[in-house]
Amino acid sequence: MSSLLFFFLLFSSLNVTFIAARELKSTKENPSSHLKRNIKISNNLPESHFLHSKASSPLKADIANFANYKLATAQNNDQLPSLFPPSMFNGYGPYEDYFKNDINFINYSSNSEIKIKNNNQSLEPGRFFRESNLKKGTVMPMPDITNKLPESTFLPRNTVNKIPFSSTELSAMKEIFNASDNSAMERIIKDALKDCERKPNQGETKRCVASSEDMIDFATSVLGRNVALRKTKSNKGSKQNILIRSVKRINGGKVTKAVSCHQKLYPYLLYYCHSVPDVAVYEADILDPKTKKKINHGVAICHLDTSSWSVGHEAFHALGSGPGQIEVCHWIFEKDLIWTNVDH
């Protein structure tokens, strides 16, 4: 299911290249016919906040998933528990299924808890790799980049603002989402709060967002108004060897800024968005090494300064090095997103 295409309503006084417009659709409507891949949209409207305030209207037809259109007009938290009935989360599997193979692309710091449990623990091939792998002709393993989280949608910003999201309001959150003590839902809520409330790593700028408006506001606050959204096209190539064909380094090959947004397991669509310094972003056509047919178009990010990373980070275990000694690259997984400046 595609998600989140109503972004075009948000972009007054922005120039946006729709590198992944199809994936930015949060209703079940068909994409507007005039929004095509790689079209630049610009306008001369005065201030973006005006359209921001209007942007969520198209979502109202899809808010039936969140209790028959009522959520968007809920006036206080007392109304919210009935809008998230327990049956709404029947599609969620066991909590452990989502996290048993989780690799952390969020917290790299030296004081983090990202540790390899023992020397015999193996890491899935291809999870991390060197920048030198991103060149034409390289055959390399692709990890499982499949997004295994349940389908969910962004909420309108005015609705998000009415739903508590703070460790100080955990009791209210548990009531809203029918989360009993020590339940899987309670763990999901606590895990999201832990990442979203954690102090930023060195040089990191971070924000958790649950509306398209908030995501755009954060991305443009870091990158400016001339931005492009990029993503890996699909999960094709997962868990097999792939052949790299054409490779493009974004921003003319320069060290650049980027905002990466990683989806969190949560009752509604929630992304952990962050920007870290000294990165390089690549796009690459991915081929089947046997048939030489194109199977995917991937986006990868390389962290060029790893000096503040934990010595126990999985990347160093996989690549045989340590903090500050090498760069570390990884693919942008399915349904994760990365914002960059537009290439000129």
Phi and psi in degrees as a GROMACS rama.xvg file:
@    title "Ramachandran Plot"
@    xaxis  label "Phi"
@    yaxis  label "Psi"
@TYPE xy
-72.6362  163.893  SER-2
-143.292  139.809  SER-3
77.0538  41.2667  LEU-4
-84.6896  -4.40062  LEU-5
-76.7179  9.61883  PHE-6
-54.8497  -27.4876  PHE-7
-61.178  -21.7097  PHE-8
-70.9706  -15.2893  LEU-9
-92.3506  -9.49632  LEU-10
-100.307  39.2936  PHE-11
-66.4216  138.292  SER-12
56.9764  24.115  SER-13
-118.096  149.573  LEU-14
-109.567  116.854  ASN-15
-127.99  127.911  VAL-16
-92.2629  123.35  THR-17
-86.1564  75.3016  PHE-18
-66.5808  -30.3621  ILE-19
-136.057  47.7039  ALA-20
-60.3211  -35.9555  ALA-21
-62.7125  -30.3855  ARG-22
-85.0611  -5.32348  GLU-23
-104.726  49.5515  LEU-24
-124.611  121.065  LYS-25
-109.895  5.36529  SER-26
-108.738  174.918  THR-27
-95.0348  10.1502  LYS-28
-74.8892  160.578  GLU-29
-74.5349  148.43  ASN-30
-59.2478  146.574  PRO-31
-60.8779  136.91  SER-32
-65.0131  -25.3189  SER-33
-86.1617  -3.47058  HIS-34
-97.3745  107.425  LEU-35
-116.557  163.181  LYS-36
-61.7911  134.002  ARG-37
69.1168  18.5989  ASN-38
-84.1634  132.086  ILE-39
-88.938  131.118  LYS-40
-117.221  127.439  ILE-41
-140.488  159.357  SER-42
-155.816  175.738  ASN-43
-116.652  24.0279  ASN-44
-67.3405  154.598  LEU-45
-64.0331  -70.3163  PRO-46
-129.224  138.845  GLU-47
-66.7849  -26.626  SER-48
-63.9918  -24.0782  HIS-49
-64.6709  -49.7149  PHE-50
-71.8145  -29.4457  LEU-51
-55.0683  -40.9715  HIS-52
-70.3329  -17.5706  SER-53
-102.323  -7.9971  LYS-54
-65.8425  -25.3752  ALA-55
-87.317  -4.76717  SER-56
-52.3734  -44.8476  SER-57
-61.302  -20.0816  PRO-58
-73.3104  -20.9348  LEU-59
-61.9953  -29.7062  LYS-60
-68.6797  -21.5964  ALA-61
-100.758  -2.65028  ASP-62
-77.9586  2.69873  ILE-63
-56.5109  -30.3775  ALA-64
-61.3176  -22.2401  ASN-65
-115.851  47.1471  PHE-66
85.0018  64.6047  ALA-67
48.5562  52.6609  ASN-68
70.6539  -0.491768  TYR-69
-83.5539  -24.8353  LYS-70
-61.0932  -38.8688  LEU-71
-64.6195  -22.6579  ALA-72
-111.129  9.33611  THR-73
-58.4929  133.984  ALA-74
-98.9689  -19.8708  GLN-75
-156.099  166.393  ASN-76
-64.8377  -22.5024  ASN-77
-62.6007  -26.7139  ASP-78
-82.2503  -18.0632  GLN-79
-71.619  -38.6822  LEU-80
-54.6954  -40.3741  PRO-81
-70.2365  -15.0395  SER-82
-86.5027  -9.96385  LEU-83
-122.592  70.5908  PHE-84
-65.0068  152.461  PRO-85
-54.6838  -33.4031  PRO-86
-63.5023  -20.2061  SER-87
-63.6841  -24.9623  MET-88
-106.189  19.7536  PHE-89
-63.7551  -23.4959  ASN-90
-76.6067  -7.32924  GLY-91
-79.5558  127.652  TYR-92
-82.0146  -173.58  GLY-93
-57.9202  139.733  PRO-94
-51.4646  -43.5429  TYR-95
-62.1823  -28.3314  GLU-96
-63.0568  -28.7771  ASP-97
-84.4543  -19.6195  TYR-98
-120.225  -6.34635  PHE-99
-66.2014  -28.3357  LYS-100
-114.011  21.2785  ASN-101
-70.8206  132.886  ASP-102
-113.242  131.912  ILE-103
-85.7389  114.401  ASN-104
-103.459  16.0608  PHE-105
-109.877  -48.5806  ILE-106
-114.426  105.037  ASN-107
-101.406  -8.66674  TYR-108
-65.4565  162.008  SER-109
-67.7305  -20.0807  SER-110
-103.748  15.2181  ASN-111
-80.2653  173.318  SER-112
-101.022  20.0455  GLU-113
-79.6742  99.8796  ILE-114
-133.231  146.843  LYS-115
-80.7045  128.01  ILE-116
-68.8035  -35.5061  LYS-117
-156.09  163.485  ASN-118
-66.7756  -16.9154  ASN-119
-91.5882  -4.62842  ASN-120
-71.8711  128.423  GLN-121
-98.7245  151.482  SER-122
-111.402  140.698  LEU-123
-56.2049  128.567  GLU-124
-56.8706  137.115  PRO-125
90.5172  -5.4733  GLY-126
-59.8116  -42.5922  ARG-127
-129.019  147.249  PHE-128
-153.472  172.771  PHE-129
-91.5164  156.869  ARG-130
-60.5064  -29.8643  GLU-131
-64.9121  -17.0495  SER-132
-71.7936  -21.7716  ASN-133
-87.108  69.4984  LEU-134
-145.634  155.323  LYS-135
-57.7977  131.785  LYS-136
98.2125  -9.83483  GLY-137
-70.832  131.909  THR-138
-105.614  124.899  VAL-139
-148.677  157.648  MET-140
-75.9156  141.092  PRO-141
-103.165  127.029  MET-142
-71.2608  176.55  PRO-143
-76.2197  105.251  ASP-144
-98.9473  13.0648  ILE-145
-66.8889  134.666  THR-146
-81.6636  115.412  ASN-147
-99.9774  5.78815  LYS-148
-78.5931  151.51  LEU-149
-61.8331  151.906  PRO-150
-61.8788  137.726  GLU-151
-152.658  168.119  SER-152
-129.741  155  THR-153
-63.8753  152.905  PHE-154
-102.418  158.972  LEU-155
-63.0995  148.353  PRO-156
-58.2978  -40.7995  ARG-157
-67.1929  -24.3901  ASN-158
-77.8675  -44.5659  THR-159
-55.1999  -40.1805  VAL-160
-66.6517  -16.2321  ASN-161
-95.762  -7.84767  LYS-162
-100.394  124.243  ILE-163
-62.3162  140.771  PRO-164
-148.754  81.7926  PHE-165
-164.542  144.782  SER-166
-63.2964  -23.3583  SER-167
-75.4104  -12.7652  THR-168
-117.073  28.0004  GLU-169
-58.3952  -40.8515  LEU-170
-60.7288  -43.7451  SER-171
-65.1826  -38.3788  ALA-172
-64.9001  -41.8627  MET-173
-63.4392  -36.6132  LYS-174
-67.1076  -43.1298  GLU-175
-61.4376  -41.6441  ILE-176
-100.244  16.5187  PHE-177
52.2548  44.1219  ASN-178
-98.0295  111.912  ALA-179
-79.8841  166.023  SER-180
-59.8091  135.807  ASP-181
63.8656  18.3581  ASN-182
-85.8295  167.523  SER-183
-61.4297  -38.8388  ALA-184
-65.1295  -37.7683  MET-185
-62.6917  -40.4379  GLU-186
-65.6329  -37.7955  ARG-187
-62.2635  -45.8522  ILE-188
-62.1843  -46.8585  ILE-189
-65.1868  -38.0729  LYS-190
-63.9732  -42.5309  ASP-191
-63.9776  -44.3736  ALA-192
-63.0649  -38.0565  LEU-193
-59.9204  -47.581  LYS-194
-70.68  -40.6036  ASP-195
-73.4865  -29.0529  CYS-196
-97.3381  -6.22714  GLU-197
-62.3837  144.025  ARG-198
-62.4068  137.923  LYS-199
-58.6137  147.937  PRO-200
-67.9161  169.675  ASN-201
-57.5311  123.508  GLN-202
79.4912  -2.49067  GLY-203
-88.2473  142.455  GLU-204
-116.899  129.613  THR-205
-140.663  154.853  LYS-206
-163.464  138.567  ARG-207
-92.2752  135.287  CYS-208
-129.947  142.461  VAL-209
-126.885  9.70012  ALA-210
-137.93  153.658  SER-211
-64.2001  -35.8936  SER-212
-59.7342  -44.5958  GLU-213
-67.0928  -36.4668  ASP-214
-63.9155  -45.629  MET-215
-65.0563  -42.1683  ILE-216
-57.7416  -43.8775  ASP-217
-67.6963  -47.1883  PHE-218
-59.6742  -43.6931  ALA-219
-75.3411  -24.1965  THR-220
-68.0338  -27.5726  SER-221
-89.8315  -41.2738  VAL-222
-105.126  -12.8829  LEU-223
90.656  -173.497  GLY-224
-85.8135  -18.3867  ARG-225
-94.9507  86.1298  ASN-226
-124.449  157.349  VAL-227
-131.609  144.639  ALA-228
-106.249  129.416  LEU-229
-129.017  152.118  ARG-230
-156.719  158.731  LYS-231
-73.758  132.398  THR-232
-61.6433  -42.4995  LYS-233
-156.452  -170.762  SER-234
-98.6628  10.9076  ASN-235
-61.2094  136.273  LYS-236
98.258  -8.68155  GLY-237
-58.0302  138.849  SER-238
60.8319  33.6085  LYS-239
-150.51  168.324  GLN-240
-72.7175  143.708  ASN-241
-126.892  159.642  ILE-242
-114.865  126.174  LEU-243
-83.6331  128.288  ILE-244
-104.484  -108.191  ARG-245
-75.5054  143.941  SER-246
-132.18  136.523  VAL-247
-129.699  128.044  LYS-248
-94.5595  120.28  ARG-249
-66.7043  151.512  ILE-250
67.5974  36.7744  ASN-251
64.3172  24.8009  GLY-252
83.8386  3.7769  GLY-253
-84.7115  156.505  LYS-254
-62.3869  135.36  VAL-255
-138.154  176.013  THR-256
-99.8377  151.541  LYS-257
-153.427  155.343  ALA-258
-117.488  113.592  VAL-259
-96.8452  137.596  SER-260
-123.496  117.714  CYS-261
-110.124  128.14  HIS-262
-71.4257  137.349  GLN-263
-104.92  150.056  LYS-264
-71.999  117.363  LEU-265
-162.374  159.681  TYR-266
-61.5358  -28.7414  PRO-267
-125.576  171.438  TYR-268
-65.5086  122.171  LEU-269
-135.794  127.874  LEU-270
-117.551  139.021  TYR-271
-93.5508  109.111  TYR-272
-105.371  136.832  CYS-273
-153.468  156.43  HIS-274
-124.789  130.637  SER-275
-121.749  150.695  VAL-276
-74.6969  161.423  PRO-277
57.383  68.5315  ASP-278
-126.676  160.27  VAL-279
-126.035  135.707  ALA-280
-113.843  134.15  VAL-281
-124.331  149.239  TYR-282
-119.127  142.297  GLU-283
-146.2  139.358  ALA-284
-79.8046  134.264  ASP-285
-114.167  127.416  ILE-286
-115.216  156.169  LEU-287
-76.1539  122.076  ASP-288
-64.8876  -20.21  PRO-289
-85.9756  -47.3775  LYS-290
-91.3664  -16.3635  THR-291
63.9322  17.1774  LYS-292
-89.695  143.481  LYS-293
-69.5886  130.53  LYS-294
-119.801  -14.215  ILE-295
-163.739  165.4  ASN-296
-127.606  111.913  HIS-297
-105.534  152.504  GLY-298
-118.417  132.955  VAL-299
-129.127  151.506  ALA-300
-123.605  137.085  ILE-301
-114.607  124.314  CYS-302
-89.6332  111.293  HIS-303
-85.062  -22.5107  LEU-304
-118.544  105.962  ASP-305
-109.579  18.6264  THR-306
-64.9907  -25.235  SER-307
-96.713  4.11983  SER-308
-75.5019  156.309  TRP-309
-64.5599  137.688  SER-310
-63.8698  -21.7118  VAL-311
-94.649  10.3639  GLY-312
-61.8673  142.953  HIS-313
-56.4652  -31.5057  GLU-314
-60.4508  -40.4979  ALA-315
-72.7597  -32.3954  PHE-316
-63.8368  -41.5334  HIS-317
-73.633  -37.308  ALA-318
-100.673  -6.46687  LEU-319
72.3039  47.5938  GLY-320
-149.706  -158.812  SER-321
-148.691  178.404  GLY-322
-56.2134  132.64  PRO-323
77.9265  -5.37864  GLY-324
-91.7598  -27.6617  GLN-325
-142.136  163.167  ILE-326
-85.6015  157.66  GLU-327
-131.267  129.842  VAL-328
-117.792  153.967  CYS-329
-154.256  156.82  HIS-330
-74.7112  150.18  TRP-331
-79.7412  116.484  ILE-332
-71.2185  162.854  PHE-333
-52.5017  133.077  GLU-334
75.0734  -9.90499  LYS-335
-79.9158  160.008  ASP-336
-133.34  153.265  LEU-337
-139.492  129.707  ILE-338
-100.862  135.922  TRP-339
-136.55  173.23  THR-340
-73.2331  152.148  ASN-341
-67.9409  135.866  VAL-342
-72.528  137.159  ASP-343
